[in-house]
Amino acid sequence: MATIGVAVAGCGMIGGVHVTALKEIPDARVAGAWSRSSERTQQFASQHQIRGYRSYEELLADPGVEAVIVTLPSGYHAEYGIKAAEAGKHVIVEKPIDVTEAKARTLIEACRKAGRHLSVVFQNRYSPAAQKVRKALDAGVLGKLVLGDAYIKWWRTSQYYASSPWRGSKAVDGGGALINQAIHTIDLLQWFMGGVKRVSGLVRTSTHAIDSEDLGVATVEFLGGAVGVIEGTTAVQPACKERLEIHGQNGSVTLEGGFITSWKVEGCAEADYVDPQPVSVGGSASPAISHERHQAQLADILAGIRAGRPSPVSGEEGLKALKIVLGIYQSSSTGRWVDVG
């Protein structure tokens, strides 16, 4: 069976994660990569021993490219995704789908019009722990959900934000701690809890010299009637592993750092669910990202492309977390609840 040719647009750290993941997927063939910096493209291509395209147009003109992964800064996702769809390529974009709902919907419509597959990368859904929780929720093990909380208390240095002009910028990054770092856990929270109806939030720039937030908190009402809180920051020292708490009428589940650390549910033996991995304290710098979860999601995406079925994390699905974050921003500026469901 022929492999699917995939090219990466964006040669930063996360682009490297995607290339590493793709090389371990039998269905995939890495066609090459391109960056807005020709020097970075050459370095990246040499490092990963792949082709470096001289322009995005050259990448899109390559008949061996069937899908494009956009790993450019968030504010460019729709722009470059639309170009890929119009060139007949399937589109995969890193989180968030973009930085505004309007741009996200334009990308969704472009892929629909072109008949191309669109996926948003939320690889944490593909961790063994997240899959175990999702399976239990689908089976009704926790009973009616009543409370769901997400805590993402991380630290980023001033050097982190200074390393690229787009980091923490409203124009290109779309915001700060919530839209960049916390959005993975926010997506898991809404996925577990069945979607968000409305939010009431408050954001602050407490520590870093950026034009967006490094601290955000929100009260959440879920579509099923449960409530919860979100706390996201890059201004806490020492940093902590992100934590999710899901509470139902039959018991409670806690995940920390991507592992299940507590499973207190009626009729369940906790030892059957809790992960044995230790939970360490987060470091002071941006953590190294393992490629295994990306590999799992990309393999699922490529299998979907081959089978002609939509992605589990489609454009509309990927839009949900963005709308929650944007709702928190809007609520903070207006002092009012914002509907996002």
PECOR-V20637 format. One record per helix or strand. SS is the DSSP state (h for helix, s for strand). FROM is the first residue (numbers start at 1). LEN is the number of residues. If there is no record, write none. Layout:
ss->[SS & SS]
from->[FROM & FROM]
len->[LEN & LEN]
This chain:
ss->[s & h & s & h & s & h & s & h & s & h & s & h & h & s & s & h & h & s & s & s & s & s & s & s & h & h & h & s]
from->[4 & 13 & 28 & 38 & 52 & 56 & 67 & 74 & 90 & 101 & 118 & 123 & 128 & 145 & 155 & 158 & 177 & 196 & 215 & 227 & 235 & 243 & 251 & 259 & 270 & 292 & 315 & 338]
len->[6 & 10 & 7 & 11 & 1 & 6 & 4 & 13 & 5 & 14 & 4 & 4 & 11 & 9 & 1 & 5 & 17 & 9 & 8 & 7 & 1 & 6 & 6 & 7 & 3 & 16 & 20 & 2]
